[in-house]
């Protein structure tokens, strides 16, 4: 098709590709539906890309059937693959009917499969309609009901649908208020054995991550010790990297609360995080692990757990200047906390022997942020008498 000249008015002004589903905006400009919907879906773009006039919603888009037929006829004439006739736009009443069917036992699985299919069929319009008509609320209620009735049928479908939807944070907060045991439901799911085990568990922690990020500080304060115990055990299950990252995000969101740090430490979080870093060093995972450890090492018990691990200081030191500025900052803060609050003779000698002191010296000479250099400098000055005879000093 590269050597065929395409009429200019067949080409979308955004994608610069031939239009498959042309729609005309109220400004009079025609675009391919997917392109203009993608343009408007970000929330930042509220104008017509060509005229710069206000264009607030894709409800202002009118299918251009005449142009579509012209394009299809041209494709046939030129021997180009004919673009298919697009499906009719999804109607909200259809989604409402599927929501009603969720509560009819014999129709529930069929309804979930249809909702999942609609979510993947059109990631912009369909998903937005699904959120607006209450699919998120319905699937959350279904998940909680399964938890209360201790049954797993339908859970994988509900989680798939919920995973697809981008529910606004305000609505998530409302859902958590109305379903106070939703977090318990999610943790319960992580403990269950189900078909398609890895995908279900991955979707579960991704949903948990989205809800935790929108949760209020009061809800985060009320998370139970069992919540963190299950998450820490979850690390050992051989799950996907996507699930590990989501779980680490959950821990990171919970860590600003001092109570949660204690709960994570008591669940053996520090040693498990070190073991994970030793087993699968990957840039983003390392950043998240060091970020969580940074919080946990602000507590005496967290530092004690890190020092009790034979590779604790070594693995933190090794990651400095090898991963990213964010990892540098977290790792230097961890070593600084250890030097300041747990600097026994044995610990200081270990920091010297595993290269932690050398790395702190290297930070002073590297292209690091001033705050990171200050932390490293303060730690070095604090124990300069002990380390003064070291070659690295």
Short mmCIF file of the C-alpha atoms (twelve columns), coordinates in Angstrom:
data_MODEL
# 
_entry.id   MODEL 
# 
loop_
_atom_site.group_PDB 
_atom_site.id 
_atom_site.type_symbol 
_atom_site.label_atom_id 
_atom_site.label_alt_id 
_atom_site.label_comp_id 
_atom_site.label_asym_id 
_atom_site.label_seq_id 
_atom_site.Cartn_x 
_atom_site.Cartn_y 
_atom_site.Cartn_z 
_atom_site.pdbx_PDB_model_num 
ATOM 1   C CA . UNK A 1   0.000   0.000   0.000  1 
ATOM 2   C CA . UNK A 2   3.083   2.234   0.313  1 
ATOM 3   C CA . UNK A 3   3.157   2.821   -3.446 1 
ATOM 4   C CA . UNK A 4   -0.558  3.742   -3.678 1 
ATOM 5   C CA . UNK A 5   -1.466  7.394   -3.296 1 
ATOM 6   C CA . UNK A 6   -4.203  7.716   -0.683 1 
ATOM 7   C CA . UNK A 7   -6.664  10.608  -1.043 1 
ATOM 8   C CA . UNK A 8   -5.865  13.229  1.591  1 
ATOM 9   C CA . UNK A 9   -9.395  13.313  2.979  1 
ATOM 10  C CA . UNK A 10  -9.187  9.552   3.733  1 
ATOM 11  C CA . UNK A 11  -6.329  10.185  6.182  1 
ATOM 12  C CA . UNK A 12  -6.844  10.919  9.895  1 
ATOM 13  C CA . UNK A 13  -5.216  14.232  10.918 1 
ATOM 14  C CA . UNK A 14  -3.972  12.622  14.149 1 
ATOM 15  C CA . UNK A 15  -2.655  9.182   13.173 1 
ATOM 16  C CA . UNK A 16  -1.913  10.123  9.525  1 
ATOM 17  C CA . UNK A 17  -3.276  6.678   8.609  1 
ATOM 18  C CA . UNK A 18  -6.280  5.762   6.498  1 
ATOM 19  C CA . UNK A 19  -9.430  6.015   8.627  1 
ATOM 20  C CA . UNK A 20  -11.247 2.806   9.582  1 
ATOM 21  C CA . UNK A 21  -14.125 4.422   11.470 1 
ATOM 22  C CA . UNK A 22  -14.372 8.108   10.476 1 
ATOM 23  C CA . UNK A 23  -16.283 10.388  12.848 1 
ATOM 24  C CA . UNK A 24  -16.898 14.097  12.523 1 
ATOM 25  C CA . UNK A 25  -16.468 16.421  15.489 1 
ATOM 26  C CA . UNK A 26  -18.695 19.434  16.132 1 
ATOM 27  C CA . UNK A 27  -15.851 21.539  14.740 1 
ATOM 28  C CA . UNK A 28  -16.448 19.939  11.329 1 
ATOM 29  C CA . UNK A 29  -13.166 18.002  11.240 1 
ATOM 30  C CA . UNK A 30  -13.255 14.259  10.604 1 
ATOM 31  C CA . UNK A 31  -10.959 11.874  12.503 1 
ATOM 32  C CA . UNK A 32  -10.589 8.144   12.952 1 
ATOM 33  C CA . UNK A 33  -12.655 7.255   16.025 1 
ATOM 34  C CA . UNK A 34  -9.848  5.494   17.912 1 
ATOM 35  C CA . UNK A 35  -7.445  8.389   17.369 1 
ATOM 36  C CA . UNK A 36  -9.747  11.196  18.520 1 
ATOM 37  C CA . UNK A 37  -11.020 9.143   21.471 1 
ATOM 38  C CA . UNK A 38  -7.447  8.458   22.518 1 
ATOM 39  C CA . UNK A 39  -6.725  12.187  22.188 1 
ATOM 40  C CA . UNK A 40  -9.658  13.101  24.434 1 
ATOM 41  C CA . UNK A 41  -9.240  10.239  26.935 1 
ATOM 42  C CA . UNK A 42  -6.164  11.715  28.604 1 
ATOM 43  C CA . UNK A 43  -8.212  14.501  30.203 1 
ATOM 44  C CA . UNK A 44  -5.542  17.035  29.231 1 
ATOM 45  C CA . UNK A 45  -6.661  17.447  25.630 1 
ATOM 46  C CA . UNK A 46  -10.001 19.250  25.429 1 
ATOM 47  C CA . UNK A 47  -9.723  20.935  22.035 1 
ATOM 48  C CA . UNK A 48  -10.003 19.895  18.402 1 
ATOM 49  C CA . UNK A 49  -6.420  19.094  17.290 1 
ATOM 50  C CA . UNK A 50  -6.928  20.954  13.987 1 
ATOM 51  C CA . UNK A 51  -9.105  23.980  14.843 1 
ATOM 52  C CA . UNK A 52  -8.172  24.250  18.555 1 
ATOM 53  C CA . UNK A 53  -11.857 24.820  19.353 1 
ATOM 54  C CA . UNK A 54  -13.371 23.328  22.508 1 
ATOM 55  C CA . UNK A 55  -14.157 19.621  22.186 1 
ATOM 56  C CA . UNK A 56  -15.063 18.299  25.604 1 
ATOM 57  C CA . UNK A 57  -16.507 14.842  24.998 1 
ATOM 58  C CA . UNK A 58  -16.600 12.144  22.370 1 
ATOM 59  C CA . UNK A 59  -20.412 12.318  22.547 1 
ATOM 60  C CA . UNK A 60  -19.886 15.208  20.106 1 
ATOM 61  C CA . UNK A 61  -18.553 12.750  17.511 1 
ATOM 62  C CA . UNK A 62  -20.886 11.778  14.649 1 
ATOM 63  C CA . UNK A 63  -20.171 8.709   12.479 1 
ATOM 64  C CA . UNK A 64  -19.349 9.766   8.923  1 
ATOM 65  C CA . UNK A 65  -20.980 6.860   7.074  1 
ATOM 66  C CA . UNK A 66  -20.622 8.462   3.649  1 
ATOM 67  C CA . UNK A 67  -16.856 8.857   3.991  1 
ATOM 68  C CA . UNK A 68  -16.502 5.329   5.377  1 
ATOM 69  C CA . UNK A 69  -18.322 3.892   2.349  1 
ATOM 70  C CA . UNK A 70  -16.132 5.941   0.006  1 
ATOM 71  C CA . UNK A 71  -13.011 4.578   1.726  1 
ATOM 72  C CA . UNK A 72  -14.345 1.015   1.521  1 
ATOM 73  C CA . UNK A 73  -15.172 1.439   -2.180 1 
ATOM 74  C CA . UNK A 74  -11.731 2.936   -2.868 1 
ATOM 75  C CA . UNK A 75  -10.043 0.006   -1.077 1 
ATOM 76  C CA . UNK A 76  -11.983 -2.452  -3.281 1 
ATOM 77  C CA . UNK A 77  -11.060 -0.555  -6.460 1 
ATOM 78  C CA . UNK A 78  -7.356  -0.397  -5.567 1 
ATOM 79  C CA . UNK A 79  -7.149  -4.021  -4.436 1 
ATOM 80  C CA . UNK A 80  -6.411  -2.962  -0.873 1 
ATOM 81  C CA . UNK A 81  -7.795  -4.940  2.074  1 
ATOM 82  C CA . UNK A 82  -11.262 -3.527  2.602  1 
ATOM 83  C CA . UNK A 83  -11.744 -1.913  6.006  1 
ATOM 84  C CA . UNK A 84  -14.507 -3.684  7.960  1 
ATOM 85  C CA . UNK A 85  -17.733 -1.921  8.836  1 
ATOM 86  C CA . UNK A 86  -17.374 -0.875  12.503 1 
ATOM 87  C CA . UNK A 87  -19.704 -2.255  15.112 1 
ATOM 88  C CA . UNK A 88  -22.476 -0.078  16.434 1 
ATOM 89  C CA . UNK A 89  -21.455 1.934   19.520 1 
ATOM 90  C CA . UNK A 90  -22.142 0.258   22.839 1 
ATOM 91  C CA . UNK A 91  -25.368 1.368   24.519 1 
ATOM 92  C CA . UNK A 92  -25.387 1.942   28.268 1 
ATOM 93  C CA . UNK A 93  -28.653 0.021   28.646 1 
ATOM 94  C CA . UNK A 94  -26.839 -3.095  27.442 1 
ATOM 95  C CA . UNK A 95  -24.280 -2.719  30.222 1 
ATOM 96  C CA . UNK A 96  -27.019 -2.147  32.820 1 
ATOM 97  C CA . UNK A 97  -28.644 -5.415  31.705 1 
ATOM 98  C CA . UNK A 98  -25.340 -7.265  32.124 1 
ATOM 99  C CA . UNK A 99  -24.956 -5.799  35.624 1 
ATOM 100 C CA . UNK A 100 -28.417 -7.094  36.542 1 
ATOM 101 C CA . UNK A 101 -27.462 -10.540 35.242 1 
ATOM 102 C CA . UNK A 102 -24.489 -10.654 37.640 1 
ATOM 103 C CA . UNK A 103 -26.924 -11.351 40.461 1 
ATOM 104 C CA . UNK A 104 -28.669 -14.217 38.652 1 
ATOM 105 C CA . UNK A 105 -26.603 -17.343 39.457 1 
ATOM 106 C CA . UNK A 106 -27.191 -19.100 36.133 1 
ATOM 107 C CA . UNK A 107 -26.338 -15.934 34.154 1 
ATOM 108 C CA . UNK A 108 -23.428 -14.664 36.246 1 
ATOM 109 C CA . UNK A 109 -20.503 -16.304 34.430 1 
ATOM 110 C CA . UNK A 110 -21.925 -15.451 31.010 1 
ATOM 111 C CA . UNK A 111 -22.387 -11.816 32.070 1 
ATOM 112 C CA . UNK A 112 -18.825 -11.573 33.403 1 
ATOM 113 C CA . UNK A 113 -17.398 -12.993 30.173 1 
ATOM 114 C CA . UNK A 114 -19.419 -10.497 28.129 1 
ATOM 115 C CA . UNK A 115 -18.281 -7.574  30.296 1 
ATOM 116 C CA . UNK A 116 -14.681 -8.706  29.975 1 
ATOM 117 C CA . UNK A 117 -15.057 -9.010  26.198 1 
ATOM 118 C CA . UNK A 118 -16.543 -5.497  25.967 1 
ATOM 119 C CA . UNK A 119 -13.704 -4.053  28.060 1 
ATOM 120 C CA . UNK A 120 -11.069 -5.486  25.703 1 
ATOM 121 C CA . UNK A 121 -13.088 -4.711  22.568 1 
ATOM 122 C CA . UNK A 122 -12.769 -0.959  23.049 1 
ATOM 123 C CA . UNK A 123 -10.378 0.263   25.723 1 
ATOM 124 C CA . UNK A 124 -11.662 3.840   25.645 1 
ATOM 125 C CA . UNK A 125 -15.417 4.136   25.000 1 
ATOM 126 C CA . UNK A 126 -16.564 0.792   26.369 1 
ATOM 127 C CA . UNK A 127 -14.507 1.026   29.526 1 
ATOM 128 C CA . UNK A 128 -15.687 4.572   30.180 1 
ATOM 129 C CA . UNK A 129 -19.330 3.548   29.747 1 
ATOM 130 C CA . UNK A 130 -18.730 0.567   32.041 1 
ATOM 131 C CA . UNK A 131 -17.335 2.807   34.782 1 
ATOM 132 C CA . UNK A 132 -20.152 5.350   34.377 1 
ATOM 133 C CA . UNK A 133 -22.874 2.685   34.578 1 
ATOM 134 C CA . UNK A 134 -21.502 1.138   37.774 1 
ATOM 135 C CA . UNK A 135 -19.636 -1.970  36.613 1 
ATOM 136 C CA . UNK A 136 -16.865 -1.208  39.110 1 
ATOM 137 C CA . UNK A 137 -19.312 -1.031  42.002 1 
ATOM 138 C CA . UNK A 138 -21.024 -4.250  40.884 1 
ATOM 139 C CA . UNK A 139 -17.790 -6.258  40.542 1 
ATOM 140 C CA . UNK A 140 -16.498 -5.024  43.924 1 
ATOM 141 C CA . UNK A 141 -19.793 -6.087  45.516 1 
ATOM 142 C CA . UNK A 142 -19.538 -9.471  43.803 1 
ATOM 143 C CA . UNK A 143 -15.981 -10.008 45.062 1 
ATOM 144 C CA . UNK A 144 -17.008 -9.129  48.624 1 
ATOM 145 C CA . UNK A 145 -20.006 -11.467 48.394 1 
ATOM 146 C CA . UNK A 146 -17.751 -14.338 47.247 1 
ATOM 147 C CA . UNK A 147 -15.502 -13.655 50.242 1 
ATOM 148 C CA . UNK A 148 -18.406 -13.650 52.686 1 
ATOM 149 C CA . UNK A 149 -19.832 -16.851 51.214 1 
ATOM 150 C CA . UNK A 150 -16.352 -18.456 50.876 1 
ATOM 151 C CA . UNK A 151 -16.834 -19.361 47.209 1 
ATOM 152 C CA . UNK A 152 -14.468 -18.763 44.311 1 
ATOM 153 C CA . UNK A 153 -16.691 -19.244 41.244 1 
ATOM 154 C CA . UNK A 154 -16.854 -16.013 39.280 1 
ATOM 155 C CA . UNK A 155 -13.903 -14.424 41.076 1 
ATOM 156 C CA . UNK A 156 -11.498 -14.652 38.150 1 
ATOM 157 C CA . UNK A 157 -14.011 -12.980 35.824 1 
ATOM 158 C CA . UNK A 158 -14.819 -10.211 38.317 1 
ATOM 159 C CA . UNK A 159 -11.116 -9.524  38.860 1 
ATOM 160 C CA . UNK A 160 -10.441 -9.472  35.108 1 
ATOM 161 C CA . UNK A 161 -13.168 -6.879  34.616 1 
ATOM 162 C CA . UNK A 162 -12.064 -4.780  37.596 1 
ATOM 163 C CA . UNK A 163 -8.460  -4.970  36.414 1 
ATOM 164 C CA . UNK A 164 -9.469  -3.518  33.017 1 
ATOM 165 C CA . UNK A 165 -11.369 -0.532  34.381 1 
ATOM 166 C CA . UNK A 166 -9.683  2.732   35.305 1 
ATOM 167 C CA . UNK A 167 -11.967 3.822   38.119 1 
ATOM 168 C CA . UNK A 168 -11.479 7.443   39.279 1 
ATOM 169 C CA . UNK A 169 -9.880  7.782   42.725 1 
ATOM 170 C CA . UNK A 170 -12.929 9.513   44.198 1 
ATOM 171 C CA . UNK A 171 -15.120 6.582   43.190 1 
ATOM 172 C CA . UNK A 172 -12.573 4.094   44.568 1 
ATOM 173 C CA . UNK A 173 -12.666 5.862   47.940 1 
ATOM 174 C CA . UNK A 174 -16.455 5.626   47.927 1 
ATOM 175 C CA . UNK A 175 -16.328 1.929   47.029 1 
ATOM 176 C CA . UNK A 176 -13.926 1.260   49.909 1 
ATOM 177 C CA . UNK A 177 -16.230 3.118   52.297 1 
ATOM 178 C CA . UNK A 178 -19.270 1.139   51.151 1 
ATOM 179 C CA . UNK A 179 -17.395 -2.193  51.144 1 
ATOM 180 C CA . UNK A 180 -15.359 -2.038  54.350 1 
ATOM 181 C CA . UNK A 181 -14.151 -5.649  54.020 1 
ATOM 182 C CA . UNK A 182 -12.929 -5.354  50.427 1 
ATOM 183 C CA . UNK A 183 -9.280  -5.427  51.543 1 
ATOM 184 C CA . UNK A 184 -9.983  -8.586  53.547 1 
ATOM 185 C CA . UNK A 185 -11.598 -10.045 50.410 1 
ATOM 186 C CA . UNK A 186 -8.498  -9.366  48.320 1 
ATOM 187 C CA . UNK A 187 -6.185  -10.913 50.890 1 
ATOM 188 C CA . UNK A 188 -8.489  -13.935 51.122 1 
ATOM 189 C CA . UNK A 189 -8.277  -14.384 47.329 1 
ATOM 190 C CA . UNK A 190 -4.472  -14.420 47.475 1 
ATOM 191 C CA . UNK A 191 -4.685  -17.414 49.815 1 
ATOM 192 C CA . UNK A 192 -7.010  -19.435 47.562 1 
ATOM 193 C CA . UNK A 193 -6.070  -22.102 45.018 1 
ATOM 194 C CA . UNK A 194 -7.857  -21.455 41.718 1 
ATOM 195 C CA . UNK A 195 -7.660  -22.301 38.043 1 
ATOM 196 C CA . UNK A 196 -5.412  -19.955 36.044 1 
ATOM 197 C CA . UNK A 197 -3.667  -19.342 39.360 1 
ATOM 198 C CA . UNK A 198 -0.889  -16.970 38.290 1 
ATOM 199 C CA . UNK A 199 -3.078  -14.671 36.181 1 
ATOM 200 C CA . UNK A 200 -5.773  -14.464 38.861 1 
ATOM 201 C CA . UNK A 201 -3.237  -13.595 41.562 1 
ATOM 202 C CA . UNK A 202 -1.525  -11.049 39.311 1 
ATOM 203 C CA . UNK A 203 -4.837  -9.338  38.568 1 
ATOM 204 C CA . UNK A 204 -5.658  -9.408  42.280 1 
ATOM 205 C CA . UNK A 205 -2.556  -7.513  43.397 1 
ATOM 206 C CA . UNK A 206 -2.846  -5.055  40.487 1 
ATOM 207 C CA . UNK A 207 -6.403  -4.270  41.619 1 
ATOM 208 C CA . UNK A 208 -5.154  -4.016  45.200 1 
ATOM 209 C CA . UNK A 209 -2.449  -1.574  44.117 1 
ATOM 210 C CA . UNK A 210 -5.007  0.707   42.414 1 
ATOM 211 C CA . UNK A 211 -7.285  0.678   45.464 1 
ATOM 212 C CA . UNK A 212 -4.456  1.202   47.966 1 
ATOM 213 C CA . UNK A 213 -3.182  4.205   46.016 1 
ATOM 214 C CA . UNK A 214 -6.630  5.811   46.294 1 
ATOM 215 C CA . UNK A 215 -7.290  4.771   49.906 1 
ATOM 216 C CA . UNK A 216 -7.532  7.327   52.688 1 
ATOM 217 C CA . UNK A 217 -4.865  7.529   55.377 1 
ATOM 218 C CA . UNK A 218 -7.444  6.335   57.928 1 
ATOM 219 C CA . UNK A 219 -8.064  3.145   55.969 1 
ATOM 220 C CA . UNK A 220 -4.330  2.531   55.561 1 
ATOM 221 C CA . UNK A 221 -3.888  2.912   59.323 1 
ATOM 222 C CA . UNK A 222 -6.517  0.208   59.907 1 
ATOM 223 C CA . UNK A 223 -4.847  -2.474  57.774 1 
ATOM 224 C CA . UNK A 224 -4.542  -5.664  59.814 1 
ATOM 225 C CA . UNK A 225 -1.276  -7.530  60.542 1 
ATOM 226 C CA . UNK A 226 -2.691  -10.454 58.513 1 
ATOM 227 C CA . UNK A 227 -2.825  -8.174  55.475 1 
ATOM 228 C CA . UNK A 228 0.959   -7.819  55.486 1 
ATOM 229 C CA . UNK A 229 1.598   -11.413 56.495 1 
ATOM 230 C CA . UNK A 230 -0.243  -12.633 53.390 1 
ATOM 231 C CA . UNK A 231 1.580   -10.154 51.129 1 
ATOM 232 C CA . UNK A 232 4.980   -11.237 52.473 1 
ATOM 233 C CA . UNK A 233 4.075   -14.914 51.990 1 
ATOM 234 C CA . UNK A 234 2.889   -14.012 48.500 1 
ATOM 235 C CA . UNK A 235 6.487   -13.162 47.537 1 
ATOM 236 C CA . UNK A 236 7.471   -16.796 48.002 1 
ATOM 237 C CA . UNK A 237 4.877   -18.140 45.575 1 
ATOM 238 C CA . UNK A 238 6.840   -17.855 42.352 1 
ATOM 239 C CA . UNK A 239 4.568   -15.145 40.937 1 
ATOM 240 C CA . UNK A 240 5.150   -12.920 37.918 1 
ATOM 241 C CA . UNK A 241 7.369   -9.842  37.966 1 
ATOM 242 C CA . UNK A 242 4.264   -7.745  37.252 1 
ATOM 243 C CA . UNK A 243 2.656   -9.096  40.428 1 
ATOM 244 C CA . UNK A 244 5.837   -8.536  42.455 1 
ATOM 245 C CA . UNK A 245 6.023   -4.902  41.352 1 
ATOM 246 C CA . UNK A 246 2.362   -4.343  42.226 1 
ATOM 247 C CA . UNK A 247 2.860   -5.925  45.659 1 
ATOM 248 C CA . UNK A 248 5.905   -3.748  46.320 1 
ATOM 249 C CA . UNK A 249 3.871   -0.673  45.351 1 
ATOM 250 C CA . UNK A 250 1.242   -1.712  47.917 1 
ATOM 251 C CA . UNK A 251 3.895   -1.994  50.644 1 
ATOM 252 C CA . UNK A 252 5.387   1.340   49.622 1 
ATOM 253 C CA . UNK A 253 1.983   3.049   49.838 1 
ATOM 254 C CA . UNK A 254 1.437   1.588   53.317 1 
ATOM 255 C CA . UNK A 255 4.903   2.412   54.679 1 
ATOM 256 C CA . UNK A 256 4.400   6.113   55.580 1 
ATOM 257 C CA . UNK A 257 2.332   4.871   58.529 1 
ATOM 258 C CA . UNK A 258 4.600   3.932   61.428 1 
ATOM 259 C CA . UNK A 259 2.140   1.241   62.540 1 
ATOM 260 C CA . UNK A 260 2.274   -0.406  59.141 1 
ATOM 261 C CA . UNK A 261 6.070   -0.431  59.164 1 
ATOM 262 C CA . UNK A 262 5.985   -2.356  62.439 1 
ATOM 263 C CA . UNK A 263 3.458   -4.824  60.980 1 
ATOM 264 C CA . UNK A 264 5.603   -5.391  57.872 1 
ATOM 265 C CA . UNK A 265 8.732   -5.920  59.998 1 
ATOM 266 C CA . UNK A 266 6.911   -8.330  62.303 1 
ATOM 267 C CA . UNK A 267 5.771   -10.271 59.232 1 
ATOM 268 C CA . UNK A 268 9.456   -10.785 58.332 1 
ATOM 269 C CA . UNK A 269 9.339   -8.225  55.546 1 
ATOM 270 C CA . UNK A 270 12.955  -7.040  55.732 1 
ATOM 271 C CA . UNK A 271 14.569  -10.449 55.346 1 
ATOM 272 C CA . UNK A 272 12.115  -11.453 52.595 1 
ATOM 273 C CA . UNK A 273 12.844  -8.284  50.636 1 
ATOM 274 C CA . UNK A 274 16.579  -8.945  50.849 1 
ATOM 275 C CA . UNK A 275 16.070  -12.532 49.667 1 
ATOM 276 C CA . UNK A 276 13.988  -11.279 46.754 1 
ATOM 277 C CA . UNK A 277 16.634  -8.751  45.739 1 
ATOM 278 C CA . UNK A 278 19.259  -11.488 45.821 1 
ATOM 279 C CA . UNK A 279 17.148  -13.814 43.679 1 
ATOM 280 C CA . UNK A 280 15.852  -11.442 40.998 1 
ATOM 281 C CA . UNK A 281 17.734  -8.166  40.651 1 
ATOM 282 C CA . UNK A 282 15.798  -6.057  38.117 1 
ATOM 283 C CA . UNK A 283 16.007  -2.271  37.972 1 
ATOM 284 C CA . UNK A 284 12.436  -1.303  38.847 1 
ATOM 285 C CA . UNK A 285 12.069  -4.095  41.415 1 
ATOM 286 C CA . UNK A 286 15.352  -3.015  43.042 1 
ATOM 287 C CA . UNK A 287 14.136  0.592   43.260 1 
ATOM 288 C CA . UNK A 288 10.912  -0.505  44.947 1 
ATOM 289 C CA . UNK A 289 12.648  -2.921  47.340 1 
ATOM 290 C CA . UNK A 290 15.148  -0.278  48.442 1 
ATOM 291 C CA . UNK A 291 12.317  2.240   48.804 1 
ATOM 292 C CA . UNK A 292 10.444  -0.082  51.187 1 
ATOM 293 C CA . UNK A 293 13.637  -1.027  53.071 1 
ATOM 294 C CA . UNK A 294 14.409  2.681   53.489 1 
ATOM 295 C CA . UNK A 295 11.132  3.126   55.363 1 
ATOM 296 C CA . UNK A 296 11.563  -0.065  57.403 1 
ATOM 297 C CA . UNK A 297 15.136  0.809   58.431 1 
ATOM 298 C CA . UNK A 298 13.867  3.995   60.050 1 
ATOM 299 C CA . UNK A 299 12.668  1.627   62.811 1 
ATOM 300 C CA . UNK A 300 15.067  -0.064  65.236 1 
ATOM 301 C CA . UNK A 301 13.502  -3.481  64.614 1 
ATOM 302 C CA . UNK A 302 13.812  -2.991  60.856 1 
ATOM 303 C CA . UNK A 303 17.521  -2.201  61.131 1 
ATOM 304 C CA . UNK A 304 17.998  -5.173  63.452 1 
ATOM 305 C CA . UNK A 305 16.325  -7.482  60.919 1 
ATOM 306 C CA . UNK A 306 18.492  -6.167  58.088 1 
ATOM 307 C CA . UNK A 307 21.675  -6.560  60.174 1 
ATOM 308 C CA . UNK A 308 20.645  -10.071 61.172 1 
ATOM 309 C CA . UNK A 309 20.669  -11.103 57.499 1 
ATOM 310 C CA . UNK A 310 24.155  -12.086 56.413 1 
ATOM 311 C CA . UNK A 311 23.769  -10.243 53.088 1 
ATOM 312 C CA . UNK A 312 21.798  -7.234  54.371 1 
ATOM 313 C CA . UNK A 313 24.455  -4.522  54.317 1 
ATOM 314 C CA . UNK A 314 26.255  -6.064  51.344 1 
ATOM 315 C CA . UNK A 315 23.261  -6.143  48.997 1 
ATOM 316 C CA . UNK A 316 22.273  -2.558  49.828 1 
ATOM 317 C CA . UNK A 317 25.858  -1.379  49.259 1 
ATOM 318 C CA . UNK A 318 26.208  -3.237  45.961 1 
ATOM 319 C CA . UNK A 319 23.198  -1.459  44.444 1 
ATOM 320 C CA . UNK A 320 24.631  2.039   44.984 1 
ATOM 321 C CA . UNK A 321 25.672  3.682   41.685 1 
ATOM 322 C CA . UNK A 322 24.500  0.648   39.719 1 
ATOM 323 C CA . UNK A 323 20.742  1.092   39.358 1 
ATOM 324 C CA . UNK A 324 19.296  4.612   39.364 1 
ATOM 325 C CA . UNK A 325 19.315  7.927   41.284 1 
ATOM 326 C CA . UNK A 326 16.214  6.780   43.210 1 
ATOM 327 C CA . UNK A 327 17.961  3.559   44.259 1 
ATOM 328 C CA . UNK A 328 21.082  5.541   45.252 1 
ATOM 329 C CA . UNK A 329 19.043  7.800   47.488 1 
ATOM 330 C CA . UNK A 330 17.260  4.951   49.261 1 
ATOM 331 C CA . UNK A 331 20.414  2.840   49.695 1 
ATOM 332 C CA . UNK A 332 22.489  5.727   51.071 1 
ATOM 333 C CA . UNK A 333 19.721  6.615   53.535 1 
ATOM 334 C CA . UNK A 334 19.629  2.987   54.714 1 
ATOM 335 C CA . UNK A 335 23.384  2.918   55.315 1 
ATOM 336 C CA . UNK A 336 23.209  6.344   56.964 1 
ATOM 337 C CA . UNK A 337 20.495  5.117   59.376 1 
ATOM 338 C CA . UNK A 338 22.544  2.041   60.230 1 
ATOM 339 C CA . UNK A 339 25.689  4.097   60.818 1 
ATOM 340 C CA . UNK A 340 23.831  6.639   62.950 1 
ATOM 341 C CA . UNK A 341 21.607  4.420   65.086 1 
ATOM 342 C CA . UNK A 342 23.097  0.918   64.929 1 
ATOM 343 C CA . UNK A 343 26.813  1.652   64.586 1 
ATOM 344 C CA . UNK A 344 28.309  -0.942  66.891 1 
ATOM 345 C CA . UNK A 345 31.933  -1.960  66.395 1 
ATOM 346 C CA . UNK A 346 30.839  -5.183  64.704 1 
ATOM 347 C CA . UNK A 347 28.474  -3.367  62.327 1 
ATOM 348 C CA . UNK A 348 31.038  -0.705  61.411 1 
ATOM 349 C CA . UNK A 349 33.649  -3.364  60.621 1 
ATOM 350 C CA . UNK A 350 31.114  -5.211  58.460 1 
ATOM 351 C CA . UNK A 351 30.315  -1.995  56.571 1 
ATOM 352 C CA . UNK A 352 34.016  -1.656  55.880 1 
ATOM 353 C CA . UNK A 353 34.558  -5.273  54.837 1 
ATOM 354 C CA . UNK A 354 31.586  -5.534  52.435 1 
ATOM 355 C CA . UNK A 355 32.387  -2.272  50.661 1 
ATOM 356 C CA . UNK A 356 29.699  -0.031  52.148 1 
ATOM 357 C CA . UNK A 357 32.252  2.569   53.259 1 
ATOM 358 C CA . UNK A 358 33.900  2.535   49.821 1 
ATOM 359 C CA . UNK A 359 30.536  3.124   48.175 1 
ATOM 360 C CA . UNK A 360 29.792  6.060   50.463 1 
ATOM 361 C CA . UNK A 361 33.142  7.574   49.458 1 
ATOM 362 C CA . UNK A 362 32.338  7.009   45.787 1 
ATOM 363 C CA . UNK A 363 29.004  8.792   46.199 1 
ATOM 364 C CA . UNK A 364 30.896  11.955  47.182 1 
ATOM 365 C CA . UNK A 365 32.736  11.900  43.862 1 
ATOM 366 C CA . UNK A 366 29.852  10.769  41.662 1 
ATOM 367 C CA . UNK A 367 27.137  12.786  39.937 1 
ATOM 368 C CA . UNK A 368 24.590  12.394  42.743 1 
ATOM 369 C CA . UNK A 369 22.112  14.817  44.290 1 
ATOM 370 C CA . UNK A 370 23.367  17.110  47.037 1 
ATOM 371 C CA . UNK A 371 21.061  15.526  49.635 1 
ATOM 372 C CA . UNK A 372 22.466  12.077  48.858 1 
ATOM 373 C CA . UNK A 373 26.041  13.366  49.119 1 
ATOM 374 C CA . UNK A 374 25.235  15.042  52.435 1 
ATOM 375 C CA . UNK A 375 23.862  11.779  53.875 1 
ATOM 376 C CA . UNK A 376 26.980  9.917   52.741 1 
ATOM 377 C CA . UNK A 377 29.302  12.635  54.078 1 
ATOM 378 C CA . UNK A 378 27.545  12.714  57.464 1 
ATOM 379 C CA . UNK A 379 27.774  8.930   57.814 1 
ATOM 380 C CA . UNK A 380 31.482  8.968   56.969 1 
ATOM 381 C CA . UNK A 381 32.231  11.799  59.403 1 
ATOM 382 C CA . UNK A 382 30.243  10.111  62.171 1 
ATOM 383 C CA . UNK A 383 32.654  7.153   62.300 1 
ATOM 384 C CA . UNK A 384 35.781  8.653   60.739 1 
ATOM 385 C CA . UNK A 385 37.905  7.544   63.728 1 
ATOM 386 C CA . UNK A 386 36.960  3.922   63.135 1 
ATOM 387 C CA . UNK A 387 37.370  4.044   59.359 1 
ATOM 388 C CA . UNK A 388 40.254  6.522   59.191 1 
ATOM 389 C CA . UNK A 389 42.945  3.932   58.487 1 
ATOM 390 C CA . UNK A 390 40.972  2.345   55.670 1 
ATOM 391 C CA . UNK A 391 42.473  2.752   52.167 1 
ATOM 392 C CA . UNK A 392 39.112  4.048   50.892 1 
ATOM 393 C CA . UNK A 393 39.206  6.948   53.358 1 
# 
